[in-house]
Amino acid sequence: MSGTPHSKERRVFLLAAMAPLLSAPAHAVELTYEQYKLPNGLNVILMPDPTLPQVVVNLWYGVGAKDEVEGRTGFAHLFEHLMFMGTTRLPGSGFDDLMEASGGYNNAWTSEDATDYYDVGPANLVDTLLWMEADRMEGLSRAMTQEKLDLQRDVVRNERRQSYEDAPYGEIWLVLPEAMYPAGHPYAHTVIGSHEDLQAATVDDVVGFFNTWYVPGNASLVVAGDFDPAAVKVTIERLFGGLAARPVPERQPVPAPSAPVTSLIELTDQVRQPKSVMAWHSPAMYASGDAEMDLLADILADGRSSRLYRSLVHESGLAVEVSAGQMSQRLSSLFIIEVTPAEGHTLAEVEEAIAKEIARLAAEGPTDAELERVKNQLEMSFLERQESLQGRASSLNSYYFNAGTPGYMQADLDRYRQATKDGVKQAAARLSVDTRCLVRVTPAPVAEETTP
């Protein structure tokens, strides 16, 4: 399924084990929840589940890398780090210290479209978790200092080096956004940002970003687990109800590109094997065709029975590794295929073989057996993701922001159940050689040793 970072959805036999967690007739997958809004605009979703003495507080902010201004890329991710740097009431590492001392833990992630913070702990920690999140939303900007900014700026820049610049093939993901999207497009830069923009950030920039986007009307709070809804409602009103309402900036519509800006990029890297990454523009998250692109990715490259693995790895020996995926995003998505040729074979050979397999799918469509296999796998993965309390809490927030309702789960799953062979065939037809971006990485020449 599409959206925030998660594995693809899979099969329905897990419903029996999940019966206490899902309120639905056979073959339906709807979570029981209550939704309401505070006068300041904060969306609240309550999902009681007494199965385990555990509670999750998931606070989702509708801001990601796409909302950054020119010259300040990487801000959304930088701010994720700054959110753990303490407030006046809970200074320093107090956020982590208080939570962990009581048996809880927390984490967060940032994407092009959103930033999500989640806290997990024993059921009796629910009031503490809510207080800490309300404290950050209300008072983080007042406690911001140059020292905190400098510290986390260095952390993020080092993360860029480790995850992209010094990682094998990592530069691919730095150049791909600019190759796929025109200058000024919200997706035309990486989530991690550039060194120059991170270095240029000031405390005033950080405070302004917080005051613009970290407002009640741009946030959704999920409380899930073993708690008393009536008592938690009182706590939420007391802690969040007094926070000032502030307007959320309007976003202008952005046309979805149909072709990349650059069709070919050639890189060298300190790697042993060459690699090719092919990327195409594809339908936005939950738009018509998005589900079919997910199914197409699995038909092409999910498992040993997939078309590309069978033809390139098992039968011809052209490649040692191949993968495919639909990277679903709110404004527009990317469909990506990665392939590593086997020794003695070239990038051009594997690229041509992939193009032939795609063309065959576009002409003939998948078989009944192929479509049934990938539908079952996607549905099984979907249900597996809902097994954890945090997984369900995150799903409710993701659906609220991306589909307009926390109750989109059934409709999401139905997109895959109702997909047809013709729909997958049309998805394959989108992957034309003329509309792809090709990023090739070849091993950098080995420097010759000189004799003293």
KEPA-165456 format. One record per residue (C-alpha): residue number from 0; residue in one letter; x, y, z. Coordinates in Angstrom, 1 decimal. Layout:
<sites>
(NUM "A" (X Y Z))
...
</sites>
This chain:
<sites>
(0 "M" (0.0 0.0 0.0))
(1 "S" (1.0 3.6 -0.4))
(2 "G" (2.1 6.3 1.9))
(3 "T" (4.5 6.6 4.8))
(4 "P" (7.4 4.2 5.3))
(5 "H" (6.0 0.7 5.6))
(6 "S" (6.2 -2.7 3.9))
(7 "K" (3.6 -3.7 1.3))
(8 "E" (0.3 -5.1 2.4))
(9 "R" (-0.4 -8.8 2.6))
(10 "R" (-3.0 -11.7 3.1))
(11 "V" (-6.3 -12.1 4.9))
(12 "F" (-5.7 -15.2 6.9))
(13 "L" (-4.2 -13.1 9.7))
(14 "L" (-7.7 -11.8 10.4))
(15 "A" (-8.5 -14.7 12.7))
(16 "A" (-5.5 -13.8 14.9))
(17 "M" (-6.4 -10.1 14.8))
(18 "A" (-10.1 -10.5 15.6))
(19 "P" (-9.8 -8.7 18.9))
(20 "L" (-8.1 -5.8 17.2))
(21 "L" (-10.4 -5.3 14.2))
(22 "S" (-14.1 -4.5 14.4))
(23 "A" (-15.5 -5.9 11.1))
(24 "P" (-17.4 -8.7 9.4))
(25 "A" (-15.4 -11.4 7.5))
(26 "H" (-12.9 -10.0 5.0))
(27 "A" (-13.3 -6.4 6.2))
(28 "V" (-10.5 -4.5 7.9))
(29 "E" (-11.8 -1.5 9.8))
(30 "L" (-10.4 -0.2 13.0))
(31 "T" (-12.7 1.1 15.8))
(32 "Y" (-11.9 4.6 16.7))
(33 "E" (-13.4 7.9 17.7))
(34 "Q" (-12.5 11.2 16.0))
(35 "Y" (-13.1 14.8 17.1))
(36 "K" (-11.5 18.2 16.9))
(37 "L" (-10.5 20.8 19.5))
(38 "P" (-11.6 24.4 18.9))
(39 "N" (-7.9 25.3 18.1))
(40 "G" (-8.0 22.8 15.1))
(41 "L" (-6.1 19.9 16.6))
(42 "N" (-7.5 16.6 15.2))
(43 "V" (-7.9 13.9 17.9))
(44 "I" (-8.3 10.1 17.2))
(45 "L" (-8.9 7.7 20.1))
(46 "M" (-8.5 4.0 19.6))
(47 "P" (-9.1 2.0 22.8))
(48 "D" (-7.6 -1.5 22.9))
(49 "P" (-7.3 -3.3 26.3))
(50 "T" (-5.6 -6.3 24.8))
(51 "L" (-2.2 -5.3 26.3))
(52 "P" (-1.4 -2.9 29.1))
(53 "Q" (0.3 -0.5 26.6))
(54 "V" (-0.5 2.8 25.2))
(55 "V" (0.8 4.7 22.1))
(56 "V" (0.7 8.5 21.5))
(57 "N" (1.2 9.3 17.8))
(58 "L" (1.5 12.9 16.9))
(59 "W" (1.6 13.6 13.1))
(60 "Y" (2.4 17.0 11.7))
(61 "G" (1.4 17.8 8.1))
(62 "V" (4.8 19.2 7.1))
(63 "G" (7.7 17.6 5.3))
(64 "A" (10.5 18.4 2.9))
(65 "K" (8.0 19.6 0.3))
(66 "D" (7.1 22.5 2.5))
(67 "E" (10.6 23.9 2.8))
(68 "V" (11.5 27.2 1.1))
(69 "E" (14.3 27.7 -1.3))
(70 "G" (17.7 28.0 0.4))
(71 "R" (16.5 26.1 3.5))
(72 "T" (16.3 22.5 2.4))
(73 "G" (16.5 19.8 5.1))
(74 "F" (14.6 21.9 7.6))
(75 "A" (11.8 19.5 8.2))
(76 "H" (14.2 16.7 9.1))
(77 "L" (16.4 19.1 11.0))
(78 "F" (13.4 20.1 13.1))
(79 "E" (12.6 16.4 13.8))
(80 "H" (16.0 16.3 15.6))
(81 "L" (15.5 19.6 17.4))
(82 "M" (12.2 18.4 18.8))
(83 "F" (14.2 16.2 21.2))
(84 "M" (16.4 19.0 22.5))
(85 "G" (14.3 20.0 25.4))
(86 "T" (12.0 22.8 26.6))
(87 "T" (11.9 25.1 29.5))
(88 "R" (9.9 22.7 31.6))
(89 "L" (11.7 19.6 30.4))
(90 "P" (15.3 20.8 29.5))
(91 "G" (18.1 18.9 27.9))
(92 "S" (17.5 15.2 27.4))
(93 "G" (14.5 15.3 29.8))
(94 "F" (12.1 14.1 27.2))
(95 "D" (13.9 10.8 26.7))
(96 "D" (15.0 10.5 30.3))
(97 "L" (11.5 10.8 31.8))
(98 "M" (9.9 8.5 29.3))
(99 "E" (12.6 5.8 29.5))
(100 "A" (12.7 5.9 33.3))
(101 "S" (9.0 4.9 33.2))
(102 "G" (9.5 2.1 30.8))
(103 "G" (8.6 4.0 27.6))
(104 "Y" (10.4 4.8 24.3))
(105 "N" (9.9 7.1 21.4))
(106 "N" (11.0 7.7 17.8))
(107 "A" (10.2 9.9 14.8))
(108 "W" (10.6 10.1 11.1))
(109 "T" (10.4 12.7 8.3))
(110 "S" (9.3 12.3 4.7))
(111 "E" (8.6 14.6 1.8))
(112 "D" (5.1 15.0 3.0))
(113 "A" (5.0 14.6 6.8))
(114 "T" (6.7 14.4 10.2))
(115 "D" (5.6 11.8 12.7))
(116 "Y" (6.4 11.5 16.4))
(117 "Y" (5.4 8.5 18.4))
(118 "D" (5.7 7.5 22.1))
(119 "V" (5.1 4.0 23.4))
(120 "G" (4.9 2.9 27.1))
(121 "P" (2.9 1.1 29.8))
(122 "A" (-0.7 2.1 30.1))
(123 "N" (-0.2 4.1 33.2))
(124 "L" (2.2 6.5 31.3))
(125 "V" (-0.6 7.9 29.0))
(126 "D" (-0.9 11.2 30.9))
(127 "T" (2.8 11.7 31.0))
(128 "L" (3.2 11.1 27.3))
(129 "L" (0.4 13.5 26.5))
(130 "W" (1.9 16.2 28.7))
(131 "M" (5.3 15.8 27.1))
(132 "E" (3.9 16.2 23.6))
(133 "A" (1.7 19.2 24.5))
(134 "D" (4.8 20.8 26.2))
(135 "R" (6.8 20.4 23.0))
(136 "M" (4.0 21.8 20.8))
(137 "E" (3.5 24.8 23.1))
(138 "G" (7.0 25.7 24.2))
(139 "L" (9.8 24.3 22.1))
(140 "S" (10.5 27.5 20.1))
(141 "R" (10.9 29.5 23.2))
(142 "A" (13.7 27.2 24.4))
(143 "M" (15.6 27.2 21.1))
(144 "T" (19.2 28.3 21.3))
(145 "Q" (22.2 28.6 19.0))
(146 "E" (23.9 25.8 20.8))
(147 "K" (21.1 23.4 20.2))
(148 "L" (20.9 24.3 16.5))
(149 "D" (24.6 23.9 16.0))
(150 "L" (24.6 20.5 17.7))
(151 "Q" (21.8 19.1 15.7))
(152 "R" (22.9 20.7 12.4))
(153 "D" (26.2 18.8 12.8))
(154 "V" (24.3 15.6 13.5))
(155 "V" (22.2 16.0 10.4))
(156 "R" (25.2 16.9 8.2))
(157 "N" (27.0 13.8 9.5))
(158 "E" (23.9 11.7 8.8))
(159 "R" (24.0 13.0 5.2))
(160 "R" (27.6 11.9 4.9))
(161 "Q" (27.1 8.5 6.4))
(162 "S" (23.8 7.7 4.6))
(163 "Y" (24.4 9.2 1.2))
(164 "E" (27.8 10.7 0.4))
(165 "D" (29.9 7.9 2.0))
(166 "A" (27.4 5.0 1.4))
(167 "P" (27.8 2.7 -1.6))
(168 "Y" (25.5 4.0 -4.4))
(169 "G" (24.2 6.7 -2.0))
(170 "E" (24.7 9.6 -4.4))
(171 "I" (21.9 8.2 -6.5))
(172 "W" (19.3 9.4 -4.0))
(173 "L" (20.9 12.8 -3.9))
(174 "V" (20.8 13.4 -7.6))
(175 "L" (17.5 11.7 -8.4))
(176 "P" (15.1 14.4 -7.1))
(177 "E" (16.7 17.1 -9.2))
(178 "A" (16.7 14.8 -12.2))
(179 "M" (13.0 13.9 -11.9))
(180 "Y" (11.5 17.3 -10.9))
(181 "P" (12.0 20.8 -12.3))
(182 "A" (13.6 23.5 -10.2))
(183 "G" (11.2 24.9 -7.7))
(184 "H" (9.0 21.8 -7.5))
(185 "P" (8.4 20.7 -3.8))
(186 "Y" (10.0 17.3 -4.5))
(187 "A" (13.0 18.7 -6.3))
(188 "H" (15.4 18.2 -3.3))
(189 "T" (16.2 15.5 -0.8))
(190 "V" (14.7 15.2 2.7))
(191 "I" (18.2 15.4 4.2))
(192 "G" (18.9 18.8 2.5))
(193 "S" (22.2 20.3 1.4))
(194 "H" (25.2 21.2 3.5))
(195 "E" (24.9 24.8 2.3))
(196 "D" (21.3 25.2 3.4))
(197 "L" (21.8 23.5 6.7))
(198 "Q" (24.8 25.7 7.4))
(199 "A" (22.8 28.8 6.5))
(200 "A" (20.0 28.1 9.0))
(201 "T" (19.6 30.5 11.9))
(202 "V" (17.7 30.3 15.2))
(203 "D" (15.2 32.8 13.7))
(204 "D" (14.7 30.4 10.7))
(205 "V" (14.0 27.5 13.1))
(206 "V" (11.6 29.5 15.3))
(207 "G" (9.8 30.7 12.2))
(208 "F" (9.5 27.2 10.8))
(209 "F" (8.1 25.9 14.1))
(210 "N" (5.6 28.7 14.5))
(211 "T" (4.4 28.2 10.9))
(212 "W" (3.9 24.5 10.8))
(213 "Y" (3.9 23.1 14.3))
(214 "V" (0.4 24.4 15.1))
(215 "P" (-2.7 22.6 16.3))
(216 "G" (-4.5 22.9 13.0))
(217 "N" (-1.7 21.1 11.2))
(218 "A" (-1.4 18.2 13.7))
(219 "S" (-3.3 15.0 14.4))
(220 "L" (-3.1 13.2 17.8))
(221 "V" (-3.8 9.5 18.0))
(222 "V" (-4.0 7.8 21.4))
(223 "A" (-4.2 4.1 21.1))
(224 "G" (-4.2 1.2 23.6))
(225 "D" (-5.3 0.5 27.1))
(226 "F" (-6.8 3.7 28.4))
(227 "D" (-10.1 5.2 29.6))
(228 "P" (-11.4 7.4 26.7))
(229 "A" (-13.5 9.7 29.0))
(230 "A" (-10.4 10.4 31.2))
(231 "V" (-8.1 10.9 28.3))
(232 "K" (-10.5 13.3 26.7))
(233 "V" (-10.3 15.5 29.8))
(234 "T" (-6.5 15.3 29.8))
(235 "I" (-6.3 16.2 26.1))
(236 "E" (-8.6 19.2 26.6))
(237 "R" (-6.6 20.3 29.6))
(238 "L" (-3.2 20.0 28.0))
(239 "F" (-3.8 20.9 24.3))
(240 "G" (-7.1 22.8 24.5))
(241 "G" (-5.4 26.1 25.6))
(242 "L" (-2.8 26.1 22.8))
(243 "A" (-3.4 29.1 20.5))
(244 "A" (-5.0 28.5 17.1))
(245 "R" (-2.9 29.6 14.3))
(246 "P" (-3.6 29.5 10.5))
(247 "V" (-2.0 26.8 8.4))
(248 "P" (-0.4 28.2 5.2))
(249 "E" (-2.2 27.5 2.0))
(250 "R" (-0.5 25.3 -0.5))
(251 "Q" (-0.8 26.0 -4.2))
(252 "P" (-1.6 23.1 -6.5))
(253 "V" (1.4 21.7 -8.3))
(254 "P" (1.1 19.9 -11.6))
(255 "A" (2.4 16.4 -11.7))
(256 "P" (5.3 16.0 -14.1))
(257 "S" (5.1 13.5 -16.9))
(258 "A" (8.7 13.2 -17.8))
(259 "P" (12.1 13.7 -16.0))
(260 "V" (14.2 16.8 -16.3))
(261 "T" (17.3 14.7 -17.1))
(262 "S" (17.1 11.3 -18.8))
(263 "L" (20.6 10.0 -18.2))
(264 "I" (23.0 10.6 -15.3))
(265 "E" (26.3 8.7 -15.1))
(266 "L" (28.2 8.5 -11.8))
(267 "T" (31.3 6.8 -10.5))
(268 "D" (31.6 5.5 -6.9))
(269 "Q" (33.9 3.4 -4.7))
(270 "V" (31.9 0.2 -5.4))
(271 "R" (32.8 -3.1 -6.9))
(272 "Q" (29.8 -3.6 -9.1))
(273 "P" (28.0 -1.3 -11.4))
(274 "K" (24.3 -0.5 -10.8))
(275 "S" (21.5 1.0 -12.8))
(276 "V" (18.5 2.8 -11.3))
(277 "M" (15.5 3.5 -13.6))
(278 "A" (12.8 6.0 -12.4))
(279 "W" (9.5 7.1 -13.9))
(280 "H" (6.8 9.5 -12.8))
(281 "S" (3.7 7.6 -11.6))
(282 "P" (0.2 8.3 -10.1))
(283 "A" (0.1 10.1 -6.7))
(284 "M" (-0.8 8.4 -3.5))
(285 "Y" (-4.4 6.9 -3.6))
(286 "A" (-4.9 8.3 -7.1))
(287 "S" (-6.2 6.1 -9.9))
(288 "G" (-3.4 3.8 -11.0))
(289 "D" (-1.4 4.0 -7.7))
(290 "A" (-2.4 0.6 -6.5))
(291 "E" (-1.8 -1.0 -9.9))
(292 "M" (1.8 0.4 -9.8))
(293 "D" (2.3 -1.4 -6.5))
(294 "L" (1.0 -4.7 -8.0))
(295 "L" (3.2 -4.2 -11.1))
(296 "A" (6.3 -3.7 -8.9))
(297 "D" (5.7 -7.1 -7.2))
(298 "I" (4.9 -8.9 -10.5))
(299 "L" (8.2 -7.6 -11.8))
(300 "A" (10.6 -8.1 -8.9))
(301 "D" (9.1 -9.5 -5.7))
(302 "G" (10.5 -12.9 -5.0))
(303 "R" (12.0 -15.7 -7.1))
(304 "S" (8.8 -16.2 -9.1))
(305 "S" (8.7 -12.6 -10.2))
(306 "R" (9.4 -11.8 -13.9))
(307 "L" (12.6 -9.9 -13.6))
(308 "Y" (14.2 -12.2 -11.0))
(309 "R" (13.2 -15.3 -13.0))
(310 "S" (14.5 -13.9 -16.4))
(311 "L" (17.5 -11.8 -15.3))
(312 "V" (18.8 -13.7 -12.3))
(313 "H" (17.7 -17.3 -12.6))
(314 "E" (17.4 -18.0 -16.3))
(315 "S" (19.9 -15.8 -18.2))
(316 "G" (22.3 -14.9 -15.3))
(317 "L" (22.4 -11.3 -16.5))
(318 "A" (21.9 -9.9 -13.1))
(319 "V" (22.7 -10.7 -9.4))
(320 "E" (20.0 -8.4 -7.9))
(321 "V" (16.9 -6.6 -9.1))
(322 "S" (14.1 -4.8 -7.2))
(323 "A" (11.2 -2.6 -8.0))
(324 "G" (8.9 -0.3 -6.0))
(325 "Q" (6.2 2.4 -6.2))
(326 "M" (7.3 5.3 -4.0))
(327 "S" (3.9 6.8 -3.3))
(328 "Q" (3.7 10.5 -2.4))
(329 "R" (0.9 13.0 -2.1))
(330 "L" (1.7 15.3 -5.1))
(331 "S" (3.1 12.6 -7.4))
(332 "S" (4.9 9.4 -7.1))
(333 "L" (8.0 7.6 -8.5))
(334 "F" (8.3 4.1 -9.8))
(335 "I" (11.8 2.8 -9.4))
(336 "I" (13.7 -0.3 -10.6))
(337 "E" (17.2 -1.1 -9.4))
(338 "V" (19.4 -3.7 -11.0))
(339 "T" (23.0 -4.9 -10.5))
(340 "P" (24.5 -6.8 -13.5))
(341 "A" (26.4 -10.1 -13.0))
(342 "E" (30.1 -10.1 -13.7))
(343 "G" (30.8 -10.1 -17.4))
(344 "H" (27.6 -8.3 -18.3))
(345 "T" (27.0 -4.6 -18.8))
(346 "L" (24.4 -2.1 -17.6))
(347 "A" (23.1 -1.8 -21.2))
(348 "E" (22.4 -5.5 -21.3))
(349 "V" (20.3 -5.6 -18.2))
(350 "E" (18.6 -2.3 -19.0))
(351 "E" (17.5 -3.8 -22.4))
(352 "A" (16.3 -7.0 -20.8))
(353 "I" (14.2 -5.1 -18.3))
(354 "A" (12.7 -2.9 -21.1))
(355 "K" (11.7 -6.1 -23.0))
(356 "E" (10.0 -7.6 -19.9))
(357 "I" (8.1 -4.4 -19.3))
(358 "A" (7.1 -4.2 -22.9))
(359 "R" (5.8 -7.7 -22.8))
(360 "L" (3.7 -7.0 -19.7))
(361 "A" (2.4 -3.8 -21.4))
(362 "A" (1.3 -5.8 -24.4))
(363 "E" (0.0 -9.0 -22.7))
(364 "G" (-0.8 -8.1 -19.1))
(365 "P" (-0.1 -10.4 -16.2))
(366 "T" (-1.4 -13.9 -15.9))
(367 "D" (-4.3 -14.7 -13.5))
(368 "A" (-1.8 -16.6 -11.3))
(369 "E" (0.6 -13.7 -11.1))
(370 "L" (-2.1 -11.2 -10.2))
(371 "E" (-3.6 -13.5 -7.5))
(372 "R" (-0.2 -14.1 -6.0))
(373 "V" (0.7 -10.4 -5.6))
(374 "K" (-2.7 -9.4 -4.4))
(375 "N" (-2.5 -12.1 -1.7))
(376 "Q" (1.0 -10.9 -0.7))
(377 "L" (0.0 -7.3 -0.5))
(378 "E" (-3.0 -8.0 1.6))
(379 "M" (-1.0 -10.2 4.0))
(380 "S" (1.5 -7.5 4.5))
(381 "F" (-1.2 -4.9 5.1))
(382 "L" (-2.6 -7.0 7.9))
(383 "E" (0.8 -7.8 9.4))
(384 "R" (1.4 -4.0 9.7))
(385 "Q" (-1.8 -3.6 11.7))
(386 "E" (-0.7 -6.2 14.3))
(387 "S" (1.3 -3.7 16.3))
(388 "L" (-0.4 -1.0 18.3))
(389 "Q" (2.0 1.7 16.8))
(390 "G" (1.3 0.4 13.3))
(391 "R" (-2.5 0.9 13.7))
(392 "A" (-2.0 4.3 15.3))
(393 "S" (0.3 5.4 12.5))
(394 "S" (-2.2 4.1 9.9))
(395 "L" (-5.0 6.2 11.4))
(396 "N" (-3.0 9.4 11.2))
(397 "S" (-1.7 8.6 7.7))
(398 "Y" (-5.2 8.0 6.4))
(399 "Y" (-6.4 11.1 8.1))
(400 "F" (-3.8 13.3 6.4))
(401 "N" (-3.5 11.6 3.1))
(402 "A" (-7.0 10.3 2.4))
(403 "G" (-9.0 12.8 4.5))
(404 "T" (-10.4 10.2 6.9))
(405 "P" (-8.9 7.8 9.5))
(406 "G" (-11.4 5.2 8.2))
(407 "Y" (-9.9 4.8 4.8))
(408 "M" (-8.4 1.4 5.6))
(409 "Q" (-11.1 -0.7 3.9))
(410 "A" (-11.1 1.5 0.8))
(411 "D" (-7.3 1.3 0.7))
(412 "L" (-7.4 -2.5 0.7))
(413 "D" (-10.2 -2.6 -1.8))
(414 "R" (-8.0 -0.7 -4.3))
(415 "Y" (-5.9 -3.8 -4.5))
(416 "R" (-8.7 -6.4 -4.3))
(417 "Q" (-10.5 -4.7 -7.2))
(418 "A" (-7.4 -4.2 -9.5))
(419 "T" (-7.7 -6.0 -12.8))
(420 "K" (-5.2 -7.5 -15.3))
(421 "D" (-6.0 -4.6 -17.7))
(422 "G" (-5.2 -2.1 -15.0))
(423 "V" (-1.8 -3.6 -14.4))
(424 "K" (-1.2 -3.8 -18.1))
(425 "Q" (-1.9 -0.1 -18.3))
(426 "A" (0.5 0.5 -15.5))
(427 "A" (3.3 -1.3 -17.4))
(428 "A" (2.5 0.8 -20.4))
(429 "R" (3.5 3.9 -18.4))
(430 "L" (7.1 2.7 -18.1))
(431 "S" (8.3 3.8 -21.5))
(432 "V" (12.0 4.1 -22.3))
(433 "D" (11.2 7.6 -23.5))
(434 "T" (9.9 8.8 -20.1))
(435 "R" (12.4 7.2 -17.8))
(436 "C" (15.4 8.7 -15.9))
(437 "L" (18.4 6.4 -16.0))
(438 "V" (21.0 6.7 -13.3))
(439 "R" (24.1 4.6 -13.9))
(440 "V" (26.8 4.0 -11.3))
(441 "T" (30.1 2.5 -12.4))
(442 "P" (33.1 1.6 -10.2))
(443 "A" (35.6 4.4 -9.8))
(444 "P" (39.1 3.7 -11.2))
(445 "V" (41.4 2.2 -8.6))
(446 "A" (44.3 4.6 -8.0))
(447 "E" (47.7 3.1 -8.9))
(448 "E" (50.1 2.7 -6.0))
(449 "T" (53.4 4.6 -6.5))
(450 "T" (56.7 3.3 -5.4))
(451 "P" (58.6 5.6 -3.0))
</sites>
